[in-house]
Amino acid sequence: MKVIAAIRSVNTRVDRVIAPPKYDRREIFAFWMAAVDFDRALHLGCGRDKDGLGKRIETKGDVVALDPNPAGLAKNEVSQKVLGDAHRLPLSGDAFDFVFCRYVFEHLPDPHAALNEIDRVLRPGGTFMVLVPNPRHYYARIADATPFWFHKLWFEFQGIDDHEEDRFPTEYAWGRLEDIEGCSRWELEAVRSFPGPTNYTRVLPFHVLFSVLARLVEHRPKYHVAYLARFRAPR
Ligand SMILES: C[S@@+](CC[C@H](N)C(=O)[O-])C[C@H]1O[C@@H](n2cnc3c(N)ncnc32)[C@H](O)[C@@H]1O
């Protein structure tokens, strides 16, 4: 464990020197959310909501938390919870003026069905916000090529303080920059991309290679690790 900690510490310094600046995606997501006005919001694929996003905005309006995993949902602290699947939302149409989801689309086998469902429940002029990893990034490609048990093992090996409910098999069927920019059903109001590298390689002695790679693609968003997008439904 000491060796891992030492490697990680060296690699953190390596990142500071070589890699592009690292932005806190969670904080930026929360910051964007805070700017959205709504009466009724849907937190899609909320899980246990480890950062309390739903709770934070409950003061502004109703928040419905939806997830197919009862264990995650049970730990979620918002008052309105729905057990459900993004592909077939058990919700009536035109019911929300804000739908948001973070690290969910990479788990969906049929993302277009989920987008149709979001479109159905979103009111005219409503906002949809999504944070999604890029399926084209090496991290997603490695995750795609390795079994789910390996992902769990990798998290454990790194000593990442994570919960069973946060882990879900991945599909990476949607989330490339062209998926986001080509999504014509809504107006794309804002998009932000994050260059990487990921923390997941920080325990590797050759992490420096990933830092160099991240620097090389710094100005090529197509190869960045994740995207945050905000869409507006037509009025
Ligand atoms: C990596 S966790 C992210 C949880 C939470 N959004 C967050 O950012 O902390 C992925 C979540 O997607 C949910 N999920 C997986 N398949 C789903 C589906 N078909 N419909 C809705 N949510 C789904 C999982 O149950 C899990 O809560």
The ligand as an SDF file (V2000), in Angstrom:
LIG
                    3D

 27 29  0  0  0  0  0  0  0  0999 V2000
  -21.8690    5.6000  -11.8130 C   0  0  0  0  0  0  0  0  0  0  0  0
  -23.4500    5.6220  -11.0410 S   0  0  0  0  0  0  0  0  0  0  0  0
  -23.7770    7.3800  -10.9730 C   0  0  0  0  0  0  0  0  0  0  0  0
  -24.7490    7.7250   -9.8910 C   0  0  0  0  0  0  0  0  0  0  0  0
  -25.0680    9.2260   -9.7820 C   0  0  0  0  0  0  0  0  0  0  0  0
  -25.6730    9.7100  -11.0000 N   0  0  0  0  0  0  0  0  0  0  0  0
  -23.8310   10.0100   -9.4470 C   0  0  0  0  0  0  0  0  0  0  0  0
  -23.3620   10.8040  -10.2720 O   0  0  0  0  0  0  0  0  0  0  0  0
  -23.3160    9.8530   -8.3180 O   0  0  0  0  0  0  0  0  0  0  0  0
  -24.5040    5.0940  -12.3760 C   0  0  0  0  0  0  0  0  0  0  0  0
  -25.9700    5.1530  -12.0330 C   0  0  0  0  0  0  0  0  0  0  0  0
  -26.7330    4.8820  -13.2110 O   0  0  0  0  0  0  0  0  0  0  0  0
  -27.8390    4.1250  -12.8280 C   0  0  0  0  0  0  0  0  0  0  0  0
  -28.4020    3.4100  -13.9860 N   0  0  0  0  0  0  0  0  0  0  0  0
  -27.9080    2.3250  -14.6080 C   0  0  0  0  0  0  0  0  0  0  0  0
  -28.7490    1.9040  -15.5760 N   0  0  0  0  0  0  0  0  0  0  0  0
  -29.7940    2.7720  -15.5680 C   0  0  0  0  0  0  0  0  0  0  0  0
  -31.0070    2.8570  -16.3200 C   0  0  0  0  0  0  0  0  0  0  0  0
  -31.3080    1.9620  -17.2720 N   0  0  0  0  0  0  0  0  0  0  0  0
  -31.8620    3.8540  -16.0310 N   0  0  0  0  0  0  0  0  0  0  0  0
  -31.5700    4.7660  -15.0620 C   0  0  0  0  0  0  0  0  0  0  0  0
  -30.4470    4.7170  -14.3160 N   0  0  0  0  0  0  0  0  0  0  0  0
  -29.5630    3.7410  -14.5590 C   0  0  0  0  0  0  0  0  0  0  0  0
  -27.2620    3.1660  -11.7790 C   0  0  0  0  0  0  0  0  0  0  0  0
  -28.2370    2.5330  -10.9940 O   0  0  0  0  0  0  0  0  0  0  0  0
  -26.3800    4.1220  -10.9890 C   0  0  0  0  0  0  0  0  0  0  0  0
  -27.0810    4.7550   -9.9590 O   0  0  0  0  0  0  0  0  0  0  0  0
  1  2  1  0
  2  3  1  0
  2 10  1  0
  3  4  1  0
  4  5  1  0
  5  6  1  0
  5  7  1  0
  7  8  2  0
  7  9  1  0
 10 11  1  0
 11 12  1  0
 11 26  1  0
 12 13  1  0
 13 14  1  0
 13 24  1  0
 14 15  1  0
 14 23  1  0
 15 16  2  0
 16 17  1  0
 17 18  1  0
 17 23  2  0
 18 19  1  0
 18 20  2  0
 20 21  1  0
 21 22  2  0
 22 23  1  0
 24 25  1  0
 24 26  1  0
 26 27  1  0
M  CHG  2   2   1   9  -1
M  END
$$$$
